[in-house]
Amino acid sequence: MAKTQLGARVDEDVAELARKRAADLGLSVGDYLARLVQDDASGLRARAVDAAARFLAEHQAIFDEAEVDGHRPDSSRGARAA
């Protein structure tokens, strides 16, 4: 497939994030950006966000309960007498 060079101006912090994320994925910045655009154009990203939102909506009570339980003092974890 033929390649076309694009030029874009972004804030330095955005450019650095793109460089780091591309490196984390073992991609060039160009390939990383191409993947982002393809995911966005195909609707993959939107479907993933929608699926995550549905999952959280369906199971929010479980997460809320776990959060409350995680902050509740556990009597078995207190100071112990020697």
Secondary structure as UniProt FT lines:
FT   HELIX           12..25
FT   HELIX           29..42
FT   HELIX           44..71
FT   HELIX           75..77
//
